[in-house]
Amino acid sequence: MANQVTATRRPAQSGRDTSARNVKLAVLPPAERISLRAPAGAVEALSRALGLALPVRPCTSATAEGRTALWLGPDEWLVLDEKGGDLLAACAGVEALHSAVGISHRNVAIAVTGPGAETTISAGCPRDLALEAFSVGACARTVLGKIEIVLLRTGEEAFRVECWRSFSDYAFTFLDDAARDAAS
């Protein structure tokens, strides 16, 4: 008789954090995520179903009750639910044309906070992250070093870096090195 083995998925980089002078890095707890694509005519119905107004202006985000929607393109959003709500179920009842794909397993989020957060991310990101150019709530698909990320400014001195799970070690190590360089 064969032994039964149950595998438990451990979140990538779980519990990893570090601090340097003026900046702290922390891998955030797992969140529910969907990649949402929809034409303009479906935005209102999807907004009602998700409980937040999907942003329609470039590089903006909207947050309500633990959910955040990030505008990534004219018909594309990354929707996050920090409380683990079922985003796919919320979209399932919407009859308007859309595509909602669960990507919770794909991404890892890293919080970069403190007075040195902007400098740390700027070490590998070509975007102008000055508060005047990238205000609180601003988001963008961009690069960090050699990888694609989605960047959200969550506060004056705080960012959320979303990267693919397979690149999470690279992203964390890159940010850790940049934080230490910025501190010296």
trRosetta pair geometry for C-beta under 8 A, 3 or more apart (Angstrom, degrees):
i j d omega theta_ij theta_ji phi_ij phi_ji
9 105 7.8 -46 175 -128 159 105
10 14 5.7 -103 168 4 90 143
11 14 4.2 110 73 -73 91 105
11 27 7.8 160 127 144 117 127
11 29 7.5 157 6 -156 177 48
11 30 5.0 -139 -99 -55 135 107
11 108 7.4 131 174 -114 94 98
12 27 7.9 -136 105 -159 66 144
12 108 5.0 -85 79 -78 114 136
12 165 4.7 148 -6 -155 156 91
12 168 4.8 113 133 49 129 156
12 169 7.8 -102 177 -43 109 79
13 16 4.5 -69 -180 19 84 133
13 27 4.4 180 121 -98 109 157
13 108 5.8 82 33 -167 123 149
13 110 7.8 -33 118 -82 155 100
13 168 4.9 -126 -21 144 131 127
13 169 6.7 -176 -76 -78 108 62
13 172 5.8 160 -134 -37 143 153
14 27 6.6 -130 -109 102 19 140
15 27 6.9 -8 33 58 16 117
16 26 7.7 162 97 -149 55 43
16 27 4.7 59 56 -6 87 125
16 172 6.0 18 123 -160 141 157
17 24 7.0 7 -177 178 107 90
17 25 6.0 178 -151 96 60 63
17 26 4.0 2 -110 -106 113 73
17 27 6.6 -126 -65 13 71 70
18 24 7.5 -179 93 -153 43 55
18 25 5.1 6 54 54 82 105
18 176 5.3 42 63 -121 153 107
18 179 7.3 150 106 71 110 149
19 23 7.2 171 -153 94 58 50
19 24 4.7 -18 -105 -107 87 79
19 25 7.5 -167 -78 23 41 67
20 23 5.3 4 60 60 91 93
20 116 7.1 -77 89 81 102 153
20 176 7.7 138 -34 -160 120 57
20 179 4.0 153 25 140 135 101
20 180 4.9 -146 -109 -82 145 53
20 182 7.1 110 107 64 138 90
20 183 4.2 -133 156 -31 110 146
21 116 7.1 86 105 -21 63 150
21 183 3.7 126 45 -145 96 112
22 114 5.1 151 164 147 48 119
22 115 4.4 -69 -159 67 103 95
22 116 3.4 95 115 -19 108 113
22 182 7.1 -105 77 121 119 110
22 183 6.2 175 33 -101 96 85
23 112 6.6 -10 -167 -172 108 83
23 113 7.1 149 -153 81 58 39
23 114 4.3 -166 -102 66 38 129
23 115 7.4 -106 -63 62 69 53
23 116 3.7 -86 -44 78 106 106
23 117 5.5 151 -123 -70 100 54
23 119 7.8 -120 -59 62 137 95
23 120 5.0 114 -141 -42 164 142
23 179 4.4 -135 87 -139 134 109
23 182 6.6 53 -6 78 140 133
23 183 7.1 -123 25 -60 101 103
24 111 7.6 -2 106 109 89 97
24 112 7.7 165 81 -152 49 39
24 113 5.1 -19 58 65 95 90
24 114 5.3 116 5 -29 78 124
25 110 6.1 -8 -166 -180 94 109
25 111 7.1 157 -154 81 41 59
25 112 5.8 -6 -103 -103 75 70
25 120 7.9 -151 -67 163 106 156
25 172 6.7 134 156 -148 138 79
25 175 5.4 132 -107 120 142 123
25 176 6.1 -100 30 -80 158 73
25 179 6.3 -125 -30 -34 115 155
26 110 7.1 157 79 -159 36 63
26 111 4.8 -8 59 53 90 105
26 113 7.8 -9 14 13 104 110
27 108 6.5 -33 -149 177 105 109
27 109 7.3 121 -163 83 57 54
27 110 5.7 -38 -100 -102 56 73
27 111 7.9 -175 -92 15 7 77
27 168 7.6 57 -119 -177 121 122
27 172 6.8 -25 -68 -96 103 132
28 31 7.1 -3 123 -24 118 112
28 108 8.0 152 49 177 80 63
28 109 4.1 -27 43 91 124 107
28 110 6.8 -157 -5 -92 87 18
28 111 5.5 99 -60 -28 101 98
28 160 7.2 0 -25 -136 150 101
29 82 7.8 83 74 -159 104 81
30 84 7.9 53 106 -92 92 96
30 104 6.8 61 -180 177 102 102
31 80 5.1 20 137 -167 140 98
31 81 6.1 166 -179 73 91 45
31 82 5.2 -42 -118 -102 115 45
31 84 7.3 -129 -144 -74 46 55
31 104 6.9 -142 97 -134 48 92
31 109 6.7 20 13 0 122 138
32 80 7.1 138 80 -162 57 47
32 81 4.1 -10 61 55 107 105
32 84 5.5 113 -27 -139 110 36
32 85 6.1 -126 41 63 149 51
32 86 7.0 -130 -146 -101 162 27
32 87 5.3 166 137 -6 120 108
32 102 7.8 -57 -165 -140 84 94
32 104 5.1 -44 -133 -92 45 127
33 78 6.6 -15 -163 -174 105 89
33 79 6.9 151 -154 81 53 53
33 80 5.4 -14 -99 -102 81 67
33 81 7.6 -161 -68 20 39 71
33 87 7.4 -29 178 26 7 154
33 102 7.3 108 83 -162 60 54
33 103 4.9 -61 105 76 108 82
33 104 4.8 152 32 -86 80 56
33 106 7.5 -104 79 51 133 92
33 107 5.7 11 27 36 169 130
34 78 7.8 167 82 -156 45 46
34 79 4.9 -6 55 57 91 104
34 87 4.5 -145 -15 116 124 135
34 88 6.2 156 -90 -67 131 71
34 91 7.1 -172 151 -8 171 144
34 100 4.9 -2 179 -169 139 90
34 101 6.2 142 -160 67 78 39
34 102 5.7 -45 -101 -95 79 44
34 103 6.4 125 -127 17 26 85
35 76 7.4 -17 -175 -159 85 94
35 77 7.9 160 -160 83 42 49
35 78 6.4 -24 -105 -105 61 67
35 99 7.9 -16 107 115 85 94
35 100 7.5 158 76 -153 48 43
35 101 4.8 -15 55 59 97 99
35 103 5.2 59 -22 -16 98 135
36 46 7.0 131 -175 -174 138 146
36 54 7.7 -113 105 -119 144 135
36 69 7.7 -38 40 -138 140 105
36 76 7.1 147 85 -154 58 46
36 77 4.5 -14 64 62 108 95
36 78 7.6 174 21 -91 84 17
36 79 5.4 42 -12 -9 127 116
36 91 7.1 -159 -114 -98 112 150
36 98 6.7 -13 -166 -177 87 116
36 99 7.2 159 -153 85 41 58
36 100 5.2 -2 -106 -105 79 78
36 101 8.0 -168 -73 24 39 65
37 75 5.6 46 -163 133 74 94
37 76 5.4 -12 -101 -98 76 74
37 98 6.6 159 85 -163 54 65
37 99 4.4 3 55 53 102 104
37 100 8.0 -160 28 -68 62 42
38 42 4.0 -108 -179 80 120 128
38 43 6.3 156 106 -69 123 59
38 46 5.8 -172 2 -27 173 153
38 75 6.0 -154 70 -169 35 86
38 96 7.0 56 -157 120 122 109
38 97 6.7 147 -142 104 77 68
38 98 3.8 -15 -93 -111 106 95
38 99 7.2 -170 -64 24 65 60
39 42 5.6 91 59 7 67 101
39 75 5.9 -17 -93 -124 38 125
39 97 6.0 26 18 83 108 116
40 43 5.8 -31 -160 -10 42 119
40 56 7.6 64 -126 -133 89 126
40 74 8.0 -42 -61 166 94 91
40 75 7.4 -85 -43 -96 61 89
41 96 6.4 -159 118 -156 84 123
41 97 7.5 47 79 40 107 101
42 45 5.7 -65 -163 47 59 108
42 46 5.6 53 145 -20 87 112
42 94 7.1 88 -167 158 103 127
42 96 3.5 163 -119 135 89 127
42 97 5.5 -121 -59 64 137 62
42 98 4.9 -179 153 -59 156 103
43 46 5.9 -65 -144 43 27 107
43 47 6.0 33 158 -26 66 108
43 54 5.2 -126 -156 64 91 127
43 56 6.4 29 -153 -79 162 113
44 47 5.7 -53 -146 32 27 114
44 48 6.7 27 155 -17 62 103
45 48 5.9 -52 -152 34 32 111
45 49 6.4 29 152 -17 64 109
45 94 5.0 129 136 -146 111 107
45 95 7.3 -84 178 47 158 66
45 96 4.4 140 50 1 146 133
46 49 5.6 -56 -145 39 34 112
46 50 6.0 21 160 -9 69 112
46 54 6.0 20 98 -27 110 138
46 91 6.4 12 -133 -120 92 91
46 94 5.6 34 -85 -126 65 166
46 96 6.9 -101 -38 68 87 125
46 98 6.0 118 -77 -86 129 161
47 50 6.1 -65 -141 45 25 101
47 52 6.5 -100 -155 95 76 39
47 53 4.9 23 -152 -121 132 43
47 54 4.9 -118 -80 0 93 84
48 51 7.7 29 179 -69 28 37
49 90 5.0 134 152 163 91 82
49 91 5.9 112 122 -96 142 42
49 93 6.4 177 -124 66 125 95
49 94 5.0 -81 -35 -60 157 112
50 54 7.2 78 48 -57 143 92
50 67 6.4 -174 167 156 96 157
50 69 7.0 74 131 -62 153 127
50 79 6.4 -89 -142 -150 144 147
50 87 7.0 22 -121 -141 98 84
50 90 5.3 96 -95 139 55 139
50 91 7.1 16 -66 -68 93 81
51 64 5.9 -145 132 102 85 124
51 65 6.1 -46 135 49 132 131
51 67 6.3 108 77 32 103 147
51 90 7.5 -80 -4 -150 94 141
52 62 5.1 161 162 122 112 113
52 63 6.9 -61 -138 -172 147 11
52 64 3.8 176 -94 29 103 119
52 65 7.5 -153 -60 35 105 89
52 67 5.3 -157 -9 94 137 116
52 68 7.7 -73 114 -110 172 22
52 69 5.8 178 101 -4 123 115
53 62 5.2 -127 73 -158 74 166
53 64 7.8 91 11 -20 67 136
53 69 7.9 -137 94 45 39 139
54 62 6.8 -157 -125 33 16 136
54 69 5.1 -99 -120 147 64 160
54 71 7.7 113 170 -82 78 84
54 77 5.7 -95 -150 -62 110 159
55 60 4.2 -153 -173 96 148 101
55 61 5.9 -114 -14 -116 147 13
55 62 4.9 171 -48 -23 92 102
55 69 6.1 174 5 103 85 104
55 70 7.6 -16 35 -148 127 21
55 71 4.3 -92 91 -43 110 115
55 77 7.5 138 46 -110 79 117
56 71 7.0 159 -103 -106 10 135
57 60 4.6 44 78 5 96 136
57 71 6.7 -167 77 3 45 172
58 71 6.2 -153 -132 122 26 133
59 71 6.5 -65 -15 79 12 110
59 138 5.4 2 156 -158 100 84
59 139 6.0 -177 -162 64 54 52
59 140 5.3 -3 -122 -73 98 89
60 71 5.3 35 56 16 65 129
60 137 6.3 8 -154 141 70 102
60 138 6.8 -48 -99 -112 46 48
60 139 6.9 27 138 27 4 91
61 68 5.8 7 176 -176 121 99
61 69 6.4 168 -157 84 69 50
61 70 4.7 -22 -103 -101 103 64
61 71 6.8 -142 -78 5 49 77
61 137 5.1 -149 51 -170 92 71
61 138 7.4 162 1 -126 98 3
61 139 4.8 81 -49 -14 111 127
61 152 6.0 40 -44 -136 158 113
62 68 7.1 167 84 -151 44 55
62 69 5.1 -1 53 52 91 99
63 67 6.9 169 -150 88 55 49
63 68 4.6 -15 -99 -99 86 83
63 69 7.9 -169 -74 20 43 63
63 137 7.8 -123 -6 -118 107 95
64 67 5.8 -15 67 59 68 94
65 83 7.9 -46 149 0 76 141
66 81 6.1 50 128 -161 96 66
66 82 4.6 -121 -166 52 89 95
66 83 4.2 27 158 -17 158 110
66 85 7.2 121 101 -8 122 119
67 79 6.7 -2 -173 -175 102 93
67 80 6.7 163 -154 86 53 55
67 81 5.0 -17 -101 -100 83 76
67 82 7.6 -148 -75 11 34 77
67 83 8.0 -61 -54 23 71 101
67 85 6.9 -50 -73 46 108 136
67 87 7.8 137 -128 -95 119 105
68 79 7.2 172 89 -152 47 50
68 80 4.7 -2 56 55 93 103
68 82 7.7 53 -2 -27 102 100
68 152 7.4 58 153 -151 146 162
69 77 4.9 -9 -171 -175 96 134
69 78 7.5 156 -156 79 48 45
69 79 4.9 -13 -104 -104 77 82
69 80 7.9 -168 -75 22 34 67
70 77 6.2 145 70 -161 48 73
70 78 4.5 -8 54 55 109 93
70 79 7.7 -164 20 -75 69 37
70 80 7.6 39 -9 -6 104 103
70 139 4.2 -98 -149 126 110 168
70 150 6.4 108 114 172 158 128
70 152 6.0 -99 -99 -85 132 117
71 76 7.8 98 -168 85 50 62
71 77 6.1 -38 -100 -102 40 83
71 139 6.7 139 47 68 65 113
72 76 4.4 -65 75 111 100 105
72 77 6.1 161 12 -107 92 25
72 78 5.8 77 -37 -16 128 90
72 139 7.6 -63 -77 121 66 115
72 141 5.4 59 -147 -32 99 117
72 150 6.9 -53 -98 -121 116 121
73 76 3.8 35 47 36 101 114
78 150 5.8 29 7 -170 163 171
78 162 7.0 163 156 89 160 169
79 87 5.6 156 108 -150 121 144
81 84 6.4 -147 116 -14 105 6
81 85 4.2 -107 -180 45 150 91
81 87 5.5 -171 -14 -54 129 106
85 90 7.1 39 143 -38 112 128
86 89 3.8 29 124 19 122 118
86 90 6.5 155 101 -21 69 83
87 90 5.4 -51 -150 32 36 116
87 91 6.5 25 156 -11 67 106
87 100 7.0 -150 133 -177 94 129
87 102 7.5 146 70 -102 104 80
88 91 6.0 -62 -151 42 32 104
88 92 6.2 49 149 -45 66 101
88 100 5.7 164 -119 123 65 121
88 102 5.4 -37 -56 -62 129 105
89 92 5.4 -38 -145 10 34 123
89 93 8.0 28 167 -15 57 93
90 93 7.6 -70 -180 26 28 98
91 94 5.5 -51 -165 17 55 120
91 98 6.5 -112 -170 103 117 137
91 100 4.0 93 95 -24 163 163
92 100 7.8 -104 -60 56 57 138
94 98 6.2 10 102 27 129 135
102 105 7.8 53 136 7 96 90
103 106 4.3 -46 -174 31 86 126
103 107 6.1 58 134 -11 101 103
104 107 7.3 -80 -153 40 24 89
105 165 7.1 -39 152 -32 58 149
106 164 5.9 -49 167 -135 86 77
106 165 5.8 -135 -175 -6 32 105
107 162 5.1 -7 -166 -171 131 97
107 163 6.8 142 -148 75 76 27
107 164 6.4 -66 -99 -105 56 35
107 165 6.5 -129 -98 -44 6 77
108 162 7.6 158 78 -151 37 52
108 163 6.0 -24 61 66 85 78
108 164 7.6 29 16 130 85 16
108 165 5.3 108 -27 -102 102 59
108 168 4.0 27 48 -102 151 133
108 171 7.7 169 83 55 113 138
109 160 5.6 -15 -166 -171 113 99
109 161 6.8 146 -158 75 56 49
109 162 5.3 -23 -99 -95 80 70
110 160 7.5 146 73 -160 43 50
110 161 4.5 -19 60 61 95 105
110 163 7.2 4 3 12 109 108
110 168 7.6 154 -46 -150 113 86
110 171 6.2 -171 -2 127 147 118
110 172 6.0 -174 -102 -90 145 80
110 175 6.5 165 137 21 149 163
111 154 7.7 -47 -132 34 94 147
111 158 6.9 -19 -168 -162 95 95
111 159 7.4 152 -157 82 49 50
111 160 6.0 -26 -99 -102 64 66
111 161 7.9 -169 -77 19 16 79
112 117 4.6 133 133 -144 91 96
112 120 5.8 -152 -170 86 130 133
112 121 5.9 135 97 -54 163 105
112 158 7.3 155 84 -152 54 46
112 159 4.6 -9 59 60 100 100
112 160 7.9 -176 20 -82 76 19
112 161 6.1 50 -12 -16 114 113
112 175 6.1 -118 -94 -161 123 136
112 179 7.9 -151 -144 -77 103 117
113 117 5.6 -21 -131 -75 13 134
113 155 7.4 30 -126 55 97 125
113 157 6.2 74 -165 123 63 84
113 158 4.5 3 -110 -108 88 85
113 159 7.5 -167 -72 27 53 59
114 117 5.3 139 57 -40 61 91
114 157 5.7 -87 119 157 9 119
115 157 5.6 -38 -82 -135 37 139
116 119 5.1 -60 -162 48 69 114
116 120 5.5 78 138 -33 87 102
116 179 6.4 106 118 -141 127 75
116 182 4.8 138 -169 126 122 135
116 183 6.6 -10 -114 -71 172 74
117 120 5.7 -57 -148 33 28 114
117 121 6.5 17 161 -10 65 106
117 157 5.3 132 20 -180 126 66
117 158 6.2 -143 -93 -92 177 26
117 159 5.6 165 167 6 123 102
118 121 6.3 -61 -149 40 28 102
118 122 6.0 28 155 -21 65 115
118 129 4.8 178 -150 116 92 121
118 130 7.3 77 -168 -91 145 36
118 131 7.8 -75 -85 -47 148 75
118 157 7.4 -85 -21 -129 94 61
118 159 7.8 129 -82 -32 54 127
119 122 5.6 -58 -141 39 28 115
119 123 7.0 49 154 -41 60 90
119 178 7.8 -177 126 159 70 100
119 182 4.4 128 117 -133 121 135
120 123 6.1 -42 -170 2 31 115
120 175 5.9 54 160 -159 114 78
120 178 4.6 116 -159 116 66 108
120 179 4.6 12 -118 -81 127 71
120 182 5.3 -93 -75 -3 69 151
121 124 7.2 -87 -175 50 43 78
121 125 5.1 -9 156 14 84 134
121 129 6.1 112 86 -75 118 170
121 144 6.9 -70 -155 -115 77 112
121 151 7.1 106 -168 -132 144 134
121 159 5.9 3 -49 50 151 167
121 161 7.2 -173 -112 -75 115 122
121 175 7.2 -3 -87 -118 61 99
121 178 7.4 120 -63 119 18 153
122 125 5.8 -79 -110 57 32 89
122 129 5.5 -131 -71 27 99 128
123 174 7.8 -178 97 164 114 89
123 178 3.6 -173 46 -135 154 121
123 181 6.6 109 -115 69 147 132
123 182 7.0 -113 -52 -53 125 106
124 143 7.5 -104 147 127 86 79
124 144 4.6 65 108 -170 117 61
124 145 4.1 -24 -161 -51 138 64
124 174 5.7 -1 -24 167 163 128
124 178 6.4 -103 -12 -72 102 145
125 129 6.8 63 94 -43 126 126
125 142 5.7 59 -153 127 103 132
125 143 6.5 170 -120 85 64 56
125 144 5.3 -23 -70 -97 92 69
125 149 7.7 -65 -99 50 115 128
125 151 6.9 64 -138 -62 153 156
126 142 7.1 -154 49 -171 79 115
126 143 6.8 31 10 56 99 100
127 133 8.0 179 163 124 85 121
127 134 6.4 77 144 -70 119 142
127 140 6.2 136 -97 74 155 153
127 142 5.2 -56 -31 -122 123 159
127 151 7.2 -158 35 58 152 153
128 133 4.1 -23 112 112 114 162
128 134 6.4 174 101 -23 65 106
129 133 7.1 -108 -99 78 2 107
129 134 4.8 -50 -136 41 46 145
129 153 7.6 157 -156 -81 90 121
129 159 8.0 -27 -155 -79 131 140
130 133 4.7 69 62 18 89 104
130 134 6.7 117 60 24 41 86
131 134 7.0 -77 -117 68 21 64
131 135 6.2 59 180 -107 63 57
131 136 7.8 4 -148 -32 92 75
131 156 6.1 6 -111 -145 132 80
132 135 7.3 9 -140 -69 14 87
134 138 4.6 -148 -166 84 63 152
134 140 7.7 -76 -127 -3 115 124
134 153 5.6 140 144 -36 93 143
135 138 5.2 112 55 -28 57 114
135 153 6.7 180 114 82 26 146
136 153 5.4 -120 -115 120 37 106
136 154 7.1 4 -150 149 84 14
136 155 6.0 13 -119 -126 115 21
136 156 6.3 -44 -64 -63 114 54
137 152 7.9 -27 -153 -168 23 87
137 153 6.6 -32 22 76 25 89
138 152 7.5 171 90 -147 45 48
138 153 4.9 27 52 24 84 117
139 150 6.6 14 -178 174 105 91
139 151 6.4 173 -149 90 58 53
139 152 4.4 -10 -101 -100 100 75
139 153 7.4 -145 -71 13 55 68
140 150 7.3 -173 95 -152 33 58
140 151 5.5 -9 58 55 78 97
141 148 6.7 2 -178 -173 93 103
141 149 7.5 176 -152 91 52 40
141 150 5.3 -32 -98 -100 66 76
141 151 7.9 157 -100 15 18 75
142 148 7.6 164 93 -150 25 61
142 149 6.1 -23 70 65 71 84
142 150 7.8 116 21 -114 68 29
142 151 5.6 -22 33 5 116 121
143 146 7.3 -22 -174 -145 116 11
143 147 6.6 153 -153 81 76 34
143 148 5.9 -52 -98 -99 69 46
143 149 6.7 113 -137 17 20 85
144 147 5.8 -21 63 65 80 86
144 149 4.7 29 -3 -8 112 137
144 151 7.8 129 -53 -67 111 115
144 161 6.7 26 -42 -150 159 129
144 163 7.3 -77 41 -83 129 127
144 171 6.1 62 92 -127 137 90
144 174 6.3 136 145 104 104 147
144 175 7.6 -10 176 -62 138 92
145 170 7.0 -138 80 156 147 106
145 171 7.7 -162 28 -104 123 55
145 174 4.8 -100 -35 -131 143 153
146 170 7.6 -69 59 166 95 142
147 163 6.0 43 131 -146 134 122
147 164 7.4 -132 -172 32 121 97
147 167 4.4 133 -135 -170 152 150
147 170 6.1 124 -29 100 141 132
147 171 6.2 -86 64 -71 147 94
148 163 7.5 148 92 -132 54 78
148 164 7.5 50 71 -11 91 107
149 161 5.3 -29 -169 -165 139 87
149 162 6.2 139 -170 70 76 54
149 163 4.9 -42 -108 -82 87 87
149 171 6.8 117 -87 -119 123 132
150 161 7.8 142 73 -162 50 42
150 162 4.1 -13 58 60 98 115
150 163 7.9 -172 22 -69 67 44
151 159 6.2 -21 -165 -169 91 118
151 160 7.4 152 -157 79 43 57
151 161 6.0 -10 -106 -107 73 65
151 162 7.6 -149 -67 25 30 77
152 159 6.7 147 79 -161 49 65
152 160 4.4 -7 60 54 104 103
152 162 7.3 48 -3 -12 104 106
153 158 7.2 112 -170 86 59 59
153 159 5.6 -39 -107 -102 53 77
154 158 4.5 -64 74 114 93 108
154 159 6.4 155 14 -113 87 18
154 160 5.3 75 -34 -22 123 99
155 158 3.5 42 43 33 104 116
161 171 6.3 -179 134 176 133 130
161 175 7.1 -162 20 -70 164 145
163 167 4.9 -101 160 87 119 108
163 168 5.8 158 87 -87 112 61
163 171 4.5 174 13 -48 166 158
164 167 4.9 69 65 18 87 103
164 168 7.3 -123 98 -41 44 78
165 168 5.5 -26 -153 -19 36 120
167 170 5.0 -56 -168 46 70 117
167 171 5.6 73 133 -28 88 102
168 171 5.6 -53 -141 37 33 111
168 172 6.1 29 161 -16 67 107
169 172 6.0 -56 -144 39 29 107
169 173 6.1 25 159 -15 64 112
170 173 6.0 -63 -145 42 25 107
170 174 6.0 27 157 -22 64 110
171 174 5.8 -55 -145 36 26 112
171 175 6.3 21 159 -13 63 109
172 175 5.9 -59 -147 40 29 107
172 176 6.1 32 153 -23 65 109
173 176 5.5 -52 -143 35 30 114
173 177 6.4 30 157 -16 64 104
174 177 6.0 -58 -152 37 27 108
174 178 6.2 24 153 -16 64 110
175 178 5.5 -55 -142 40 32 111
175 179 6.1 37 156 -24 66 104
176 179 5.8 -51 -147 32 27 112
176 180 6.6 24 155 -15 61 106
177 180 5.9 -59 -150 38 31 108
177 181 6.3 30 152 -18 66 107
178 181 5.6 -53 -145 38 33 112
178 182 6.2 33 155 -20 66 106
179 182 5.7 -54 -146 37 29 111
179 183 6.4 29 153 -22 63 109
180 183 5.6 -54 -146 34 32 113
180 184 6.7 31 156 -25 63 105
181 184 6.1 -58 -152 28 32 109
